Amino acid sequence: MFRLRLYCWLLFAELARAEMQVSHAEVMPGPELPPCDNSEIKVAEECPNATSLGLVWSSFSQQLFAARAQLFGFSLSLAVSAVHKLLSQATSKFLVLQGRMRRALAFLHLGFIFVRDRGFSECSTWPAAGWDVMLAGRSLTERVRLLDDESVLKLEPAHRVDGLRIAVVTICAYAADAPVRVLCEQNRQIYKALHGYDLHFFTDAAQILPNKAARMNVQDGIHKPFFWKVNAVKNVLDTNKYDWVLWMDCDAFFMDPGRSIDSVIAMYSGNLTSASRLRPPSSEDSEEVRQMRRNMSPDPGVNISLIFAVDSTGINNGVWLLRNTAWSHDFLQRWWDSDILEGPGKEHNCSDQSTMLHALLHERAMKLDEIWDKYEAPIYPSEVRVARQEHLQSFHEATAATALSRAWRDGDFIKHHPGCHFYRLPCQQLYQEAQEIFYNKVVLLHQQ
């Protein structure tokens, strides 16, 4: 049956390719963006400097905004120097001590919540283009990743877990003939036919029913479309049909048809012990170290429930895996109800990504436990694992270059196109190129 469905989708995709070759003369309609005037963009209009949670970022965000404004004023070298100096000062108290890599990185990522303002989306060709002046955390990201690698199981890409029930969830609420929607649905349906996973493909807000028990409604007039995913995933998990859900943005494409979702889940959830600098247990361990060891190796009843990838600026939640556990349902609720932005998505440009990051990082990052830091214990909750980008989502070259993160390479599982507007011709060509690569790999796989 899978082979029959795969054949049907390959045939459909072949016909669709002939009809939908994106040419330079065919640009999808989209909003005309006004010329950028960075003098009109004020920090006070964006994310609040202080919230009900007591966070005050006034000095940090004002200085960083002023430094970054030099970039938009075409003083690139001055902007880079100013921002790097500021971030160095902001994190020096953590970097000069033994360890502290994880907490320093956590504070940088929390800081980015309050500086991702309208300048990023209005003053650059690629919305990510301003990030390259704020990446003092790149080296920290790489060093922390080396620590995390120690707890990752080595498994074959085609690995399957008997009885594991998995669904893929995507919202693609664009016009029916929009290239990103057409190509995305082809991509999902072919991968579904290959592996037998269920697919929930939403194309309209009306298809995402309100979740009364969780007080979630995508049409409440408060939550912007980025938050629709929370309501959609909550609804799918509430059916109790699935053990795990893979969320994928519409502009994220499967690229390796031979890799199963099971393999990524098993690689990152199969080891309950988080990586750190702890030596093997010794009779000379202090009671503090013993307690930390117990905290890092929780009761086997604790489930790894959330798997995502990070880039140099923090979480990119275009692709993530969520397990159907009580912790996950509570996390989705906290994410939807986040008060960090005083009404998520309503009057500012801070988004679901910022609220997700804050919900996961803030509490533990603020505890400043010296023993925990010394041994580089994880800052994220014990239910969370951070995957390498190649195992979950790597980026198209433009965003990867500006964010100093991983550009998609052959063999990476999923290619994501953050910061690329779906109505722009270069982006449409990138989507088509991604689907072409995937399609050709499927054909080769089918011939074996």
Secondary structure as the mmCIF struct_conf table of DSSP 4:
data_model
#
loop_
_struct_conf.conf_type_id
_struct_conf.id
_struct_conf.beg_label_comp_id
_struct_conf.beg_label_asym_id
_struct_conf.beg_label_seq_id
_struct_conf.end_label_comp_id
_struct_conf.end_label_asym_id
_struct_conf.end_label_seq_id
HELX_RH_AL_P HELX_RH_AL_P1 PHE A 2 GLU A 19
TURN_TY1_P TURN_TY1_P1 HIS A 24 ALA A 25
HELX_LH_PP_P HELX_LH_PP_P1 PRO A 31 CYS A 36
HELX_RH_3T_P HELX_RH_3T_P1 ASN A 38 GLU A 40
HELX_RH_3T_P HELX_RH_3T_P2 VAL A 43 GLU A 45
BEND BEND1 GLU A 46 CYS A 47
BEND BEND2 ASN A 49 ASN A 49
STRN STRN1 ALA A 50 ALA A 50
TURN_TY1_P TURN_TY1_P2 SER A 52 LEU A 53
STRN STRN2 VAL A 56 VAL A 56
HELX_RH_AL_P HELX_RH_AL_P2 SER A 58 PHE A 72
TURN_TY1_P TURN_TY1_P3 GLY A 73 PHE A 74
HELX_RH_AL_P HELX_RH_AL_P3 LEU A 76 LEU A 95
BEND BEND3 VAL A 96 GLY A 99
HELX_RH_AL_P HELX_RH_AL_P4 MET A 101 ILE A 113
TURN_TY1_P TURN_TY1_P4 PHE A 114 VAL A 115
HELX_RH_AL_P HELX_RH_AL_P5 ARG A 118 GLU A 122
BEND BEND4 CYS A 123 TRP A 126
HELX_RH_3T_P HELX_RH_3T_P3 PRO A 127 VAL A 133
BEND BEND5 MET A 134 MET A 134
TURN_TY1_P TURN_TY1_P5 ALA A 136 GLY A 137
HELX_RH_AL_P HELX_RH_AL_P6 ARG A 138 ASP A 149
TURN_TY1_P TURN_TY1_P6 GLU A 150 SER A 151
TURN_TY1_P TURN_TY1_P7 PRO A 157 ALA A 158
TURN_TY1_P TURN_TY1_P8 ASP A 162 GLY A 163
STRN STRN3 ILE A 166 ILE A 171
BEND BEND6 TYR A 174 TYR A 174
TURN_TY1_P TURN_TY1_P9 ALA A 176 ASP A 177
HELX_RH_AL_P HELX_RH_AL_P7 PRO A 179 HIS A 195
STRN STRN4 ASP A 198 PHE A 202
BEND BEND7 ASP A 204 ASP A 204
HELX_RH_3T_P HELX_RH_3T_P4 ALA A 205 GLN A 207
BEND BEND8 ILE A 208 ILE A 208
STRN STRN5 ASN A 211 ASN A 211
TURN_TY1_P TURN_TY1_P10 LYS A 212 ARG A 215
STRN STRN6 MET A 216 MET A 216
TURN_TY1_P TURN_TY1_P11 VAL A 218 GLN A 219
BEND BEND9 ASP A 220 HIS A 223
HELX_RH_3T_P HELX_RH_3T_P5 PRO A 225 PHE A 227
HELX_RH_AL_P HELX_RH_AL_P8 TRP A 228 ASP A 238
TURN_TY1_P TURN_TY1_P12 THR A 239 ASN A 240
BEND BEND10 ASP A 243 ASP A 243
STRN STRN7 TRP A 244 MET A 248
TURN_TY1_P TURN_TY1_P13 CYS A 250 ASP A 251
STRN STRN8 ALA A 252 PHE A 254
TURN_TY1_P TURN_TY1_P14 PRO A 257 GLY A 258
HELX_RH_AL_P HELX_RH_AL_P9 ILE A 261 SER A 269
BEND BEND11 GLY A 270 GLY A 270
BEND BEND12 THR A 273 THR A 273
HELX_LH_PP_P HELX_LH_PP_P2 SER A 274 ALA A 275
BEND BEND13 ARG A 277 ARG A 277
HELX_LH_PP_P HELX_LH_PP_P3 LEU A 278 ARG A 279
BEND BEND14 PRO A 280 PRO A 280
HELX_LH_PP_P HELX_LH_PP_P4 PRO A 281 PRO A 281
TURN_TY1_P TURN_TY1_P15 SER A 283 GLU A 284
HELX_RH_AL_P HELX_RH_AL_P10 GLU A 287 MET A 296
BEND BEND15 SER A 297 SER A 297
TURN_TY1_P TURN_TY1_P16 PRO A 300 GLY A 301
HELX_LH_PP_P HELX_LH_PP_P5 VAL A 302 ILE A 304
STRN STRN9 LEU A 306 ASP A 311
TURN_TY1_P TURN_TY1_P17 SER A 312 THR A 313
STRN STRN10 GLY A 314 ARG A 323
BEND BEND16 ASN A 324 THR A 325
HELX_RH_AL_P HELX_RH_AL_P11 ALA A 326 TRP A 336
TURN_TY1_P TURN_TY1_P18 ASP A 337 ASP A 337
TURN_TY1_P TURN_TY1_P19 ASP A 339 GLU A 342
BEND BEND17 GLY A 343 GLY A 343
TURN_TY1_P TURN_TY1_P20 PRO A 344 GLY A 345
BEND BEND18 LYS A 346 ASN A 349
HELX_RH_AL_P HELX_RH_AL_P12 ASP A 352 ALA A 365
TURN_TY1_P TURN_TY1_P21 MET A 366 MET A 366
BEND BEND19 LYS A 367 LYS A 367
HELX_RH_AL_P HELX_RH_AL_P13 GLU A 370 LYS A 374
TURN_TY1_P TURN_TY1_P22 TYR A 375 GLU A 376
BEND BEND20 ILE A 379 TYR A 380
TURN_TY1_P TURN_TY1_P23 SER A 382 GLU A 383
STRN STRN11 VAL A 384 ALA A 387
HELX_LH_PP_P HELX_LH_PP_P6 ARG A 388 ARG A 388
HELX_RH_AL_P HELX_RH_AL_P14 GLN A 389 LEU A 392
STRN STRN12 SER A 394 PHE A 395
HELX_RH_AL_P HELX_RH_AL_P15 GLU A 397 THR A 402
TURN_TY1_P TURN_TY1_P24 ALA A 403 LEU A 404
HELX_LH_PP_P HELX_LH_PP_P7 ARG A 406 ARG A 406
STRN STRN13 ALA A 407 ALA A 407
HELX_LH_PP_P HELX_LH_PP_P8 TRP A 408 TRP A 408
TURN_TY1_P TURN_TY1_P25 ASP A 410 GLY A 411
BEND BEND21 PHE A 413 PHE A 413
STRN STRN14 ILE A 414 HIS A 416
TURN_TY1_P TURN_TY1_P26 PRO A 418 GLY A 419
TURN_TY1_P TURN_TY1_P27 PHE A 422 TYR A 423
BEND BEND22 ARG A 424 ARG A 424
HELX_RH_AL_P HELX_RH_AL_P16 LEU A 425 GLN A 447
#
